[in-house]
Amino acid sequence: DRWCLALSRRTCAELRDAQHSLRRELARSLVVFTSNDTTPVPESLNKDRLEELIDSVLFKRKCLARPFLRLLDKAVDDLIQDKDFPTEHAQEFHHVARAAVAAARESLESPPRSVVREWCRGDRITGVDGFGGAIDAFAKLRGDDIQQWSPESVAPRLTQGLSSEEQVSLPVACTPKARLLSLTGSVRALASRTRPKKIHVACDDGLTRAFLLKGREDVHLDARVMQLLQCVGWATKASINRYAVLPLSRSSGLIEWVP
């Protein structure tokens, strides 16, 4: 979730737009120096003009990539740290994040002049005219390609089950609170803007309940609305369907999943 904040959907869209802009600008440079908007450049192009074309390509790449490199560096400073990780999933994601950051930086940084020269000669494999590696790396850092996780990788202690001395009560509307026994099933990300996670827990009353774990949202207002509906129900003796809401912080909360 912190990577999703650092590299927002808008940032990813802007990076794709920057790639389109780069290709347009490189086509214009080719027209200026060779009167043709595609590679390879003519063999008749003299060495000085070729070097000027390479300078133009590198300059335009640098200008378009610089904002994203700064953003990536800031995210790395804030989010990648050498420390012990509480779960196997967190440790694995840390290694994946380091590899993705390296791939993104390699895609955004200016390639060597020799690589640009080969691109001018018609080599399309070098990726001089795009930021595809960074686009893929940003999606991996955001977790856009992951839709679900096993409970063991997310919270191994909850998967194994809590002892009788560990009392963790869950909010359940219209019934007494149930005590959490273990995390079960898969943790699934829902396809919405903030990608909340649906989790399933086994309770001490024999039921398996579903909850929505929301991040990057303040659910205090939801909790107050449910409290208001509860008061209205008491005052009017009416039966009002409600769901339980448990704010965990100012940017996260747990909401009972109502079938």
ABEGO torsion letter per residue (X at the ends): XAAAAABBAAAAAAAAAAAAAAAAAAAAAAAAAAGBABOBBBAABBAAAAAAAAAAAAAAAAAAAAAAAAAAAAAAAAABBBBBBABAAAAAAAAAAAAAAAAAAAAABBBBAAAAAAAAAGBAAAGAABAAAAAAAAAAAAGAABABBBAAAABAAAAAEBBAABBBBBBBBGBBBBBBABBBEBBBBBBBAAGBBBBBBBBAAGBBBBBBBBBGBBAAAAAAAAAAAAAAAAAAGBBBBBBBBBBABAABBBBBBBX
